[in-house]
Amino acid sequence: MHNHLFRRTVATTAGALLALGGTAACAEDGSDSTASTAETLGVVAAFYPLQYLAERIGGDAVSVTGLAPPGAEPHDLELSPQQVGQISDADLVVYLSGFQPAVDAAVEQEGGDRAFDVVTVEPLLDAAGDDGHHHGDEDEHAEDEDAHEDEDAHEDDEHTDGDAAKDPHLWLDPTRFATVGDELAERLGAADPDRAADYTARAAELRTELEALDTEYTERLTTCERREIITSHAAFGYLTTRYELEQIGITGLSPEDEPAPQRLAEVIEEAQEHQATTIFFETLVSPSIAETIASEVGAETSVLDPIEGLQPDADGDYFSVMRSNLDNLTVALGCS
């Protein structure tokens, strides 16, 4: 068992010897939080999709702490000293390098060999250019698995050399998300060998669900009147690459960027050219720019959620948001 688990187990045993019957009584009614912690693996997840993945694969065997609160934009997350301490104390830290600078810095200082960077499993696509389109990546995931594996090292080098911005939103491709889940199960099993088979089984179950979701997307987006989606920022490269759509981002990767007047004019022209009926905005970003463009071209607005986080009062999860996105896409694109 991981040394963090060992230390917690020793501390719990010592406390039990000192407290005698009192601790036993607490254990019976489930109120002894220290004993509960000793039985679980402590996982810190940098933001919602990774938190969801850890909760699904870890099940009751893990205690997952998410760093990005609901309703907050995770890109600009600033960590409190308590959160840095959580990273230091965790048995496993799941994050995506390059997405949250504050998390990267804390992991570098405190994470050690307990850090799991998902980029090492699924190398990232290049971000969209200033025109809102991806360049040179559209066919990457359509290649066979052998070719994909052969280029992994090269893609990872590109991510770290700083020459090209990378799109972090890999979870919008369910097949890539499933691959990250498989590796997460391996990392959990390495930290907690007694329950490794359980983690593997839950990852396999999740993969089956993600592959079914992928099939839903493929089938419903096969026959559509249009293939272009106009989005408030260029966060949907994985989705458009996987399902052979075209992304027209009003802004680039950063949702906080304000588009220049020239860019707004270009998007309006493209919307008219493609007879767009819908301009998409996001739940964590103001819809004002999307509404402005929609008004100019006589279109409606609708939500296309990059699932970077959930609203505080949201009662759904990754799958429900992905299916809501699919419903909105089929309407906007005129899919039969």
PAGUMAR-990920 format. One record per residue (C-alpha): x, y, z. Coordinates in steps of 0.5 Angstrom, whole numbers, padded with zeros to 4 digits, always signed. Example, Ala and Ser with C-alpha at 12.3 -4.5 7.8 and 13.67 -1.06 7.14 Angstrom:
BEGIN
+0025-0009+0016;+0027-0002+0014;
//
This chain:
BEGIN
+0000+0000+0000;+0002+0007-0001;+0006+0010+0004;+0001+0016+0005;-0004+0010+0007;+0001+0007+0011;+0002+0013+0015;-0006+0014+0016;-0007+0007+0018;-0001+0007+0024;-0004+0014+0026;-0011+0011+0026;-0009+0005+0030;-0005+0009+0035;-0011+0013+0036;-0016+0007+0037;-0011+0004+0043;-0011+0010+0047;-0019+0011+0046;-0021+0004+0047;-0028+0003+0047;-0030+0010+0045;-0027+0009+0038;-0030+0003+0037;-0037+0006+0039;-0035+0011+0033;-0033+0006+0028;-0040+0003+0029;-0044+0009+0027;-0039+0011+0022;-0038+0018+0025;-0030+0016+0026;-0028+0020+0020;-0020+0018+0021;-0022+0011+0021;-0026+0012+0014;-0020+0016+0011;-0015+0010+0013;-0020+0006+0009;-0020+0010+0003;-0015+0013-0002;-0014+0020-0002;-0014+0023-0009;-0014+0030-0012;-0017+0032-0018;-0015+0039-0022;-0022+0040-0025;-0029+0037-0026;-0028+0032-0032;-0022+0029-0028;-0026+0029-0022;-0031+0025-0025;-0027+0020-0028;-0023+0019-0021;-0030+0018-0018;-0033+0013-0023;-0027+0009-0023;-0025+0010-0015;-0032+0008-0013;-0032+0008-0005;-0025+0006-0005;-0023+0013-0006;-0024+0020-0003;-0024+0025-0009;-0022+0033-0008;-0024+0037-0013;-0019+0044-0014;-0024+0048-0018;-0031+0050-0015;-0037+0049-0019;-0039+0055-0023;-0032+0057-0023;-0027+0058-0029;-0022+0053-0028;-0017+0056-0033;-0015+0062-0028;-0016+0058-0021;-0011+0060-0016;-0010+0055-0010;-0011+0057-0003;-0005+0054+0002;-0010+0049+0004;-0011+0046-0003;-0003+0046-0004;-0003+0042+0003;-0009+0037+0000;-0004+0036-0006;+0002+0035-0002;-0002+0030+0003;-0006+0026-0003;-0004+0019-0005;-0005+0021-0012;-0006+0028-0016;-0010+0028-0023;-0008+0034-0027;-0007+0036-0034;-0001+0040-0035;-0001+0047-0038;-0009+0048-0037;-0008+0051-0030;-0001+0054-0028;-0003+0055-0021;-0004+0047-0021;+0002+0046-0025;+0007+0050-0020;+0004+0046-0014;+0005+0039-0017;+0012+0041-0019;+0013+0043-0012;+0009+0038-0008;+0007+0032-0013;+0013+0028-0013;+0011+0021-0016;+0004+0022-0014;+0002+0026-0020;-0001+0023-0026;-0001+0028-0032;-0006+0026-0037;-0003+0029-0042;+0002+0023-0042;-0003+0018-0044;-0007+0023-0049;-0002+0028-0052;-0006+0034-0054;-0008+0037-0061;-0006+0044-0063;-0010+0049-0061;-0015+0053-0066;-0011+0059-0070;-0013+0066-0070;-0019+0064-0075;-0022+0059-0070;-0020+0053-0074;-0015+0047-0072;-0009+0047-0077;-0006+0040-0079;-0010+0036-0074;-0017+0034-0077;-0015+0027-0079;-0010+0025-0073;-0015+0021-0069;-0018+0018-0075;-0012+0014-0076;-0011+0007-0074;-0009+0005-0067;-0001+0004-0069;+0000+0010-0072;-0003+0014-0066;+0002+0010-0062;+0008+0011-0066;+0007+0019-0066;+0005+0019-0058;+0013+0021-0056;+0013+0027-0062;+0006+0030-0060;+0009+0030-0052;+0015+0033-0054;+0011+0039-0058;+0007+0040-0052;+0013+0041-0048;+0017+0045-0053;+0012+0051-0052;+0012+0053-0059;+0005+0051-0060;-0001+0052-0056;-0005+0046-0054;-0012+0045-0054;-0014+0041-0047;-0021+0039-0048;-0019+0032-0049;-0025+0029-0045;-0030+0032-0051;-0028+0026-0055;-0031+0020-0051;-0026+0015-0054;-0020+0019-0051;-0023+0020-0045;-0024+0013-0044;-0016+0012-0045;-0015+0016-0040;-0019+0013-0035;-0016+0006-0037;-0009+0009-0035;-0012+0012-0028;-0015+0005-0026;-0007+0003-0027;-0005+0009-0023;-0010+0007-0017;-0008+0000-0017;-0001+0001-0017;-0002+0006-0010;-0008+0001-0008;-0006-0006-0010;-0011-0010-0006;-0017-0007-0010;-0013-0006-0017;-0018-0011-0020;-0024-0007-0018;-0021+0000-0021;-0020-0004-0027;-0027-0007-0027;-0030+0000-0026;-0025+0003-0032;-0028-0002-0037;-0035-0001-0035;-0034+0006-0036;-0030+0005-0043;-0037+0001-0045;-0041+0007-0043;-0036+0012-0047;-0036+0008-0053;-0044+0008-0053;-0044+0015-0052;-0039+0016-0058;-0043+0011-0062;-0049+0016-0061;-0045+0022-0063;-0043+0018-0069;-0050+0016-0071;-0054+0022-0070;-0049+0027-0073;-0048+0023-0080;-0053+0026-0084;-0054+0034-0083;-0055+0040-0087;-0049+0043-0084;-0042+0041-0081;-0040+0048-0078;-0041+0050-0071;-0040+0057-0069;-0038+0057-0062;-0036+0063-0057;-0029+0060-0056;-0025+0055-0059;-0026+0049-0054;-0029+0044-0059;-0023+0042-0063;-0023+0034-0060;-0031+0034-0061;-0031+0037-0069;-0025+0033-0070;-0028+0026-0068;-0034+0027-0071;-0032+0031-0078;-0035+0038-0076;-0032+0044-0077;-0031+0049-0071;-0031+0057-0072;-0029+0060-0066;-0031+0067-0064;-0025+0067-0060;-0019+0063-0059;-0018+0058-0053;-0018+0063-0048;-0026+0064-0046;-0024+0071-0043;-0021+0074-0049;-0025+0080-0053;-0025+0079-0060;-0023+0084-0065;-0028+0088-0069;-0025+0085-0075;-0026+0078-0072;-0033+0079-0071;-0034+0081-0078;-0031+0075-0080;-0035+0071-0076;-0041+0074-0078;-0039+0073-0085;-0038+0066-0084;-0045+0065-0081;-0048+0068-0087;-0044+0064-0092;-0046+0057-0088;-0053+0059-0086;-0052+0058-0079;-0058+0058-0075;-0055+0058-0068;-0049+0061-0065;-0047+0057-0059;-0045+0060-0052;-0042+0057-0046;-0045+0056-0039;-0039+0059-0035;-0038+0065-0040;-0042+0071-0042;-0047+0070-0048;-0047+0077-0050;-0042+0076-0056;-0046+0070-0058;-0052+0074-0058;-0049+0080-0062;-0047+0076-0067;-0054+0072-0067;-0058+0078-0068;-0054+0080-0074;-0055+0074-0078;-0062+0073-0075;-0060+0066-0072;-0061+0063-0065;-0057+0062-0059;-0056+0055-0055;-0051+0052-0050;-0045+0048-0052;-0042+0046-0046;-0034+0045-0046;-0035+0041-0039;-0030+0045-0036;-0034+0045-0030;-0041+0045-0027;-0046+0050-0025;-0047+0050-0017;-0054+0048-0018;-0053+0043-0023;-0056+0036-0022;-0053+0033-0028;-0046+0030-0030;-0041+0029-0035;-0046+0024-0039;-0052+0028-0038;-0048+0035-0041;-0045+0031-0047;-0052+0028-0049;-0055+0035-0048;-0049+0038-0052;-0051+0033-0058;-0059+0035-0058;-0057+0042-0059;-0052+0040-0064;-0057+0036-0068;-0062+0042-0068;-0057+0047-0070;-0054+0043-0076;-0061+0040-0078;-0059+0033-0077;-0064+0028-0079;
//
